[in-house]
Amino acid sequence: MRIFPLQVILLLNILWGEPLYSQKSQVRSELQLKAAFLLKTLRYVTWPADSVKADSTPTTLVIVGNRKYLPVIRKLAVSLYGPDSINVKFCRDLEEIEGADIIFLSKGEGPTTQMVVRRFYGKPVLIVSEKAWDIRYGVHLAFFWQWDYLCILANPRAFRRSHLKVSSRLLRLAVIWEK
């Protein structure tokens, strides 16, 4: 499934809930769009009642790979969910990822996707990647730009394995990967 540039704007308007153009008609940066998609997907994922995420403690989002996402995601998390709702941190070491509710695998250095998926196999942790090929290793969602297209891949098997429920509204926007 290919989503064309105009559809990207409409899709992210739906997910974001606000216009993607500022009053000066400037398009938000790619980092901001990816951060918005990542944070907006939280509204479409439900954690099991017995998980740590299900209580009122702040959500822990761990960025693995590239530090450039940290300030962008932090700023957007505060504007979308408030100052104490999401704890965003950057990690390069697999041990530092423990306690995460969401893991964002960005392009860069750090543990491999296979190591992260193996470590959190069957646990209620949402793993999202910006690399398409990571979907085959068991991440829940992968989103990436290819040419001028936003591609979103979803792995329902990974959601079932980790006991996370994903809204059909989000799945309708994605290409389903089940192998």
C-alpha positions, 0 to 999 in steps of 0.5 A: 500500500502506498500513501501519497504525499497529500494522503500523508498530510491527511493521515497525520492530521487525523492522527495528530488532531491539528493542522500539519501546516503552520500559519506560515504554511511551513511543513513540519520536519520529518523528525516532527512527523515521525515523532507525532506518529509515534506519540499518536499511536499510543492512543490506539494501543491498549496495554493489559490490565495487569501490566505496569503501563496500565496503572497511573504511572508515567509511560516510559518511552525509550529511544534507541539508536539516534539521539536526534529524536530525543528533544523532538519527542520530549517537546511533542510529548509534553504538548500532547500529553502534559509534562508528567505523562511520558518519560522520554529517555535515550539509551544505547545499552540493552540493560538501560531499556528495562522498564520501558513501555515503548521502545522506538528503534531509530536508525543509529548505533545501539542494540540490534533489533533482534536483541531488543525483540528477544529481550522483550518477547511476550512482554507488554512493551510496544516496539516501533521502528523506523526501519521497514525490515525490522518488521520481520524481526518482530517489532509491532510497527514500522514506519518510514519514508520511501521516496515521497511516500509514508509507509506504515507496517503493522505486525498483528502477531507481535501485538498478540504475542505481547498481549497489546491490543491495537485499534482497527483504526490504526490497522486500517492505515497500515500494511499488515505483515503476517509471516 
